[in-house]
Amino acid sequence: MCITVFLWQAHPLYPFLLLLNRDEFHSRPTKPAGWWEGEDIIGGRDEVGGGTWLACSKSGRVAFLTNFRESESNPDAKSRGDLPVRFLKSKKNPSEFADEVIQEFDQYNGFNLIVADICSKTMVYLTNRPKENKPSALQVSPGIHVLTNSSLDSPWPKAQRLHHNFKELMDTYNEGEVQVHEMVEKLMTDTTKADKSSLPGILSPNFEHQLSSIFIDTDSPRGRYGTRSTSVVLVKVDGEVCFHERYLEDNSWKEHAIKYQIE
């Protein structure tokens, strides 16, 4: 489970700007964001499946993923975290890659995947849920978008709140540079929970209520669950990329930032 808000091709300084909270069981081994050995890929890494939820490449490609909330899953399904990695290593453009993945939709549990090429100004959204829908990939339009554990821009309460708060904060910056720490604190640490009557009703009411905030911290039968990291990706018009991550390690919050130039 994750939530992300991003701005695409709608700002004079930032053709792409993203904030993402990754939610996971605290016991699941994870590597913080960094350059992958022998690769031109930067991102965090799930040490169980080997994939990622968000990563970028030196060539200006970006991919991020969320699970689609559903009551049951197939334990034998392929790892969804492999999909962003495959795109970043691929030579195919976003639309071509989406066409490839559509042929494999039934091999994965529910997911939302966004793949983008900054240099060609192309971004594609694809999902394999709901199952009854005809497989498709959509070009993402310029503007503000929120992706959580339903379809892109689905009107879940926390998605609508994040969209509103993001737009309001961006308006205060006007068309100038953004303040990363302020954005993280004001937008991604929000623990406001939705009214129980407005929840989608997919999981148990109590657990779903705990998941209804932008920042999550709760206990479950499988252990502590919640927001393990907040990532910010800023791409400037001159091709400079800043990947900032605030992450939980040994019950302490740490942070670092890595900058590079799109080649």
Steps between C-alpha positions, in 0.01 A plus 500: 500500500631845412373846413657749265422844366681625193510796266557421132594750227317787671767716666764734349783363717401139557378285212460225761460523878393210722443423867440139602433323830587133498293294744617153595542263793790618713646150507548484120868552413558810287798691365483882502523687172838495333675408177462132421826315454593474134189691389408861411191463722432684824226400742410303808497122481281230649742236621234226494382527139802694373286767330402855583203731545678809355816541298660724237780462250777725372335498158194681637264208550275476808275222625284466810253243623218453749305189592130496415301437819308174490380249757688201358829447321680216326812396696648347184468815286807669352659780700350836407818678609676357195292713264668838569842334473411345166394836360814677617718233339290488183567691179127519425309825531223517764221403258695208355587376848135529608394289201747232609380494862131492402560153356608382847232669714356172631837394642499772767292598798330840470732790418520854370812585303615832358793514260644820356772629275585853604691580181214409266237643738311172496325342799274193500277354772402135496308279743373143498200579720206480511534158337186540291641808324656462158880528536615847404765764550426870523716800417523716814390856438695805624404616850472370857419133554465278806550125499410284796372140516217551256493639146695817412325809641241284677298718744606327821491751790876499561570535128271802474655654812853452368406649162344804666788555744762455228335755272460746786868470596619525139297819464699654785824432309344659191738403219813501714704223657332265745617423853545125538493479879193721521319287242579179685390636837186673382379239253636155572489479882123558513339245736141622449271200456188487286149460632422128516191550285718618207736200489495265198403196708754256356682398819383483863351834613751553781809427288369703209442793736866481605603500133287806417767756598779625275759402762429160655623343824302208637520149639362195327493125564814480283682771693556874475393649171526849359696765316859386474631779279414824323667568167515826306615508138561839341592526133600849383475635146879486465496124565619508860333234715483501879389179671431576867401228743390502863494145631452299817794287612531335843205709624678825407423733210794575274525694177731554206493650152672401178534732199593413146465626144291326236736376230 
